[in-house]
Amino acid sequence: MNDVLDMHMHTIVSGHAYSTLSEMVAAGKHKKLQLIGITEHAPALPGTCHDMYFRNFKVINRHPGNIELMMGAEVNIMDYDGNLDMREDTLQRLDYGIASFHEQCIKPGSKEENTAALLNAIKNPYIKIIGHPDNGAYPVDFDVIAKTASQNNVLLELNNSSYSPRSGRINSRENGRLMLSFCKKYNTSVILDSDAHIADDVGNHKYIYDLLVQIDFPEKLIVNTDVDKLKHIFSASREQSL
């Protein structure tokens, strides 16, 4: 599979990552990626940056050589209504948002509560990706999640960090297999992301590939194969919200 992009990664700005923006860009170039996205943790996660960080992206060169750079945020879902920890006027400044559960921001609820939170996040016009939705600490109804994501042109993420043997997220691989079965049913597009917290991991999706092969997941539903495919999904979700 031609894998040319990685849209979920963190720099030292997130507080618990170890490389700079320049180092992440250099790593993307070295690995011959065409597009990378930086998504620092939004303000509610301990140790990360202030809201002001996300309001000055205009100073950043988005085409630093033979690679394209997009600037987003990994936004925290704060309650079972799907409310986020970023103001709308800041969300508007992002190239895209990833919405995720983190235990520092919301405790795991029931399957019904977690599902309701994700559904409302999916319907938020500034959210383009749901981050690590297969984390077993937050059980959800993958049938309705995959269907709603398809209807709203929101990508469900396969997170390489979740599938690593060192991951603290539980049952991600088993849940990922189930989630992908519903993605096939509803033609829901997915994205492979590294969730890199250090430059060495940029573009690292190695733990995801075998899962895709095991269930014979259709390549047409994977946006990593073509930058234009990703941008079409992002644009479609934006147009749908207008």
C-alpha positions as CSV (number, residue, x, y, z in Angstrom):
1,M,0.0,0.0,0.0
2,N,1.2,3.5,-0.9
3,D,1.3,5.3,2.5
4,V,2.0,9.0,2.0
5,L,0.7,10.9,5.0
6,D,0.5,11.0,8.8
7,M,-1.9,13.4,10.5
8,H,-1.6,12.8,14.2
9,M,1.6,13.7,16.0
10,H,2.9,15.8,18.9
11,T,5.9,18.0,19.4
12,I,7.6,19.3,22.7
13,V,4.7,21.8,22.8
14,S,2.4,19.1,24.1
15,G,4.6,18.7,27.2
16,H,5.2,15.0,27.1
17,A,6.7,14.6,23.6
18,Y,10.3,15.0,22.7
19,S,10.9,16.6,19.2
20,T,10.5,20.0,17.8
21,L,8.3,21.0,14.8
22,S,11.4,21.3,12.6
23,E,12.5,17.8,13.6
24,M,9.1,16.3,12.9
25,V,9.1,18.0,9.4
26,A,12.6,16.7,8.7
27,A,11.5,13.2,9.7
28,G,8.5,13.4,7.4
29,K,10.8,14.4,4.5
30,H,13.3,11.7,5.3
31,K,10.5,9.1,5.1
32,K,9.3,10.6,1.8
33,L,5.8,11.5,3.1
34,Q,3.9,14.0,1.1
35,L,1.8,15.5,4.0
36,I,2.1,15.6,7.7
37,G,-0.2,17.1,10.4
38,I,0.8,18.4,13.8
39,T,-1.9,18.1,16.4
40,E,-0.8,19.3,19.8
41,H,-3.0,18.4,22.7
42,A,-5.7,21.0,23.5
43,P,-5.5,23.0,26.8
44,A,-7.4,20.7,29.2
45,L,-4.7,18.0,29.0
46,P,-2.2,18.6,31.8
47,G,1.2,20.0,30.6
48,T,0.2,21.1,27.2
49,C,0.1,24.6,25.6
50,H,-2.2,27.5,26.1
51,D,-5.1,28.3,23.7
52,M,-3.0,31.1,22.2
53,Y,-0.6,28.6,20.6
54,F,-3.4,27.5,18.2
55,R,-4.2,31.1,17.1
56,N,-0.9,32.0,15.4
57,F,-0.5,29.3,12.7
58,K,-0.2,32.0,10.1
59,V,3.5,32.3,10.8
60,I,4.2,28.7,9.9
61,N,5.5,27.8,6.4
62,R,3.1,25.1,5.2
63,H,5.3,24.0,2.3
64,P,8.7,23.6,3.8
65,G,10.4,22.0,0.8
66,N,9.0,18.8,-0.7
67,I,6.4,18.2,1.9
68,E,3.1,19.8,3.0
69,L,2.4,20.7,6.6
70,M,-1.1,21.1,8.1
71,M,-1.7,22.4,11.7
72,G,-4.5,21.0,13.8
73,A,-5.1,20.0,17.3
74,E,-6.1,16.9,19.3
75,V,-9.1,18.2,21.1
76,N,-10.4,16.6,24.3
77,I,-13.9,15.3,24.7
78,M,-14.9,16.7,28.1
79,D,-18.4,15.1,28.8
80,Y,-20.9,12.7,27.5
81,D,-22.6,15.4,25.5
82,G,-19.5,15.6,23.3
83,N,-18.4,19.1,24.4
84,L,-14.8,20.0,23.6
85,D,-12.1,21.9,25.5
86,M,-11.5,24.4,22.7
87,R,-13.4,27.6,21.9
88,E,-15.2,27.8,18.6
89,D,-13.2,30.8,17.5
90,T,-10.0,28.8,18.0
91,L,-11.4,25.7,16.3
92,Q,-12.1,27.8,13.3
93,R,-8.4,28.6,13.0
94,L,-7.3,24.9,12.8
95,D,-6.8,23.1,9.5
96,Y,-8.6,20.2,11.1
97,G,-9.4,18.8,14.5
98,I,-9.0,15.3,16.0
99,A,-11.4,14.6,18.9
100,S,-10.3,12.0,21.4
101,F,-11.1,10.5,24.8
102,H,-8.3,10.9,27.5
103,E,-8.8,9.8,31.0
104,Q,-7.2,13.0,32.4
105,C,-10.2,14.9,30.9
106,I,-13.2,12.5,31.0
107,K,-13.6,9.3,33.0
108,P,-14.9,6.2,31.0
109,G,-18.7,6.0,31.0
110,S,-21.1,3.4,30.0
111,K,-21.2,2.2,26.4
112,E,-24.3,4.4,25.8
113,E,-22.6,7.4,27.4
114,N,-19.3,7.0,25.5
115,T,-21.2,6.5,22.2
116,A,-23.3,9.6,22.7
117,A,-20.2,11.6,23.3
118,L,-18.5,10.4,20.2
119,L,-21.6,10.9,18.1
120,N,-21.8,14.5,19.1
121,A,-18.1,15.0,18.4
122,I,-18.5,13.5,15.0
123,K,-21.2,16.0,14.2
124,N,-19.0,18.9,15.2
125,P,-18.1,20.7,11.9
126,Y,-14.5,21.3,13.0
127,I,-13.7,17.7,13.8
128,K,-12.4,15.7,10.9
129,I,-10.9,12.7,12.7
130,I,-11.9,10.6,15.7
131,G,-8.7,9.7,17.6
132,H,-8.1,6.1,18.8
133,P,-11.9,5.3,18.9
134,D,-11.0,1.6,19.5
135,N,-9.6,2.2,23.0
136,G,-11.4,-0.5,25.1
137,A,-11.4,1.7,28.2
138,Y,-14.2,3.6,26.4
139,P,-16.6,1.0,25.0
140,V,-18.8,2.3,22.2
141,D,-21.3,1.0,19.6
142,F,-19.1,0.7,16.5
143,D,-22.1,0.1,14.3
144,V,-23.7,3.5,14.9
145,I,-20.3,5.2,15.2
146,A,-19.1,3.9,11.7
147,K,-22.5,4.8,10.2
148,T,-22.5,8.3,11.6
149,A,-18.9,8.9,10.6
150,S,-19.7,7.9,7.1
151,Q,-22.7,10.2,6.9
152,N,-20.7,13.1,8.2
153,N,-17.4,12.5,6.2
154,V,-15.4,12.1,9.4
155,L,-12.5,9.7,9.5
156,L,-12.1,7.0,12.1
157,E,-8.5,6.5,13.1
158,L,-6.3,3.4,13.3
159,N,-3.7,4.5,15.8
160,N,-0.3,2.8,15.6
161,S,0.5,3.7,19.2
162,S,-2.6,1.9,20.4
163,Y,-1.5,-1.3,18.7
164,S,2.0,-1.2,20.0
165,P,2.9,-3.9,22.5
166,R,3.8,-1.0,24.9
167,S,0.4,0.6,24.7
168,G,-1.7,1.3,27.8
169,R,-4.9,1.3,25.8
170,I,-6.8,-2.0,26.2
171,N,-8.2,-4.3,23.6
172,S,-7.5,-1.9,20.8
173,R,-6.6,-4.5,18.2
174,E,-9.7,-6.6,18.9
175,N,-11.9,-3.5,18.9
176,G,-10.2,-2.2,15.7
177,R,-11.1,-5.4,13.9
178,L,-14.7,-5.0,14.9
179,M,-14.7,-1.3,14.0
180,L,-13.3,-2.0,10.6
181,S,-16.0,-4.6,9.9
182,F,-18.6,-1.9,10.3
183,C,-16.5,0.5,8.2
184,K,-16.7,-2.0,5.4
185,K,-20.5,-2.2,5.9
186,Y,-21.0,1.6,5.7
187,N,-18.1,2.5,3.4
188,T,-16.6,4.6,6.2
189,S,-13.2,5.9,5.4
190,V,-10.3,5.5,7.9
191,I,-6.9,7.0,8.4
192,L,-3.7,5.4,9.7
193,D,-1.9,7.6,12.2
194,S,1.3,7.3,14.1
195,D,0.4,9.4,17.2
196,A,4.1,10.1,17.2
197,H,5.6,11.8,20.3
198,I,9.1,11.7,18.9
199,A,10.5,12.2,15.4
200,D,11.6,8.6,15.0
201,D,7.9,7.6,15.0
202,V,6.7,10.0,12.2
203,G,5.0,7.9,9.6
204,N,5.2,4.7,11.6
205,H,2.1,2.6,10.9
206,K,3.7,-0.8,11.1
207,Y,1.4,-2.3,13.8
208,I,-1.7,-1.4,11.7
209,Y,-0.8,-3.1,8.4
210,D,-1.2,-6.7,9.5
211,L,-4.7,-5.9,10.9
212,L,-5.8,-4.5,7.5
213,V,-4.5,-7.6,5.8
214,Q,-6.2,-10.0,8.2
215,I,-9.6,-8.6,7.5
216,D,-8.9,-7.8,3.8
217,F,-9.9,-4.1,4.3
218,P,-10.5,-2.3,1.1
219,E,-7.7,0.1,0.1
220,K,-10.3,2.5,-1.4
221,L,-11.4,3.3,2.2
222,I,-7.9,4.2,3.4
223,V,-7.1,7.9,2.9
224,N,-3.3,7.5,3.4
225,T,-2.9,6.4,-0.2
226,D,-3.6,9.8,-1.7
227,V,-3.4,13.3,-0.3
228,D,-6.2,14.4,-2.5
229,K,-8.4,11.7,-1.0
230,L,-7.8,13.1,2.5
231,K,-8.5,16.6,1.3
232,H,-11.7,15.6,-0.4
233,I,-13.0,14.1,2.9
234,F,-12.0,17.2,4.8
235,S,-13.7,19.5,2.2
236,A,-16.8,17.4,2.1
237,S,-17.3,17.5,5.9
238,R,-16.8,21.3,5.8
239,E,-19.3,21.8,3.0
240,Q,-21.8,19.6,4.8
241,S,-21.6,21.8,7.9
242,L,-22.4,25.0,6.0
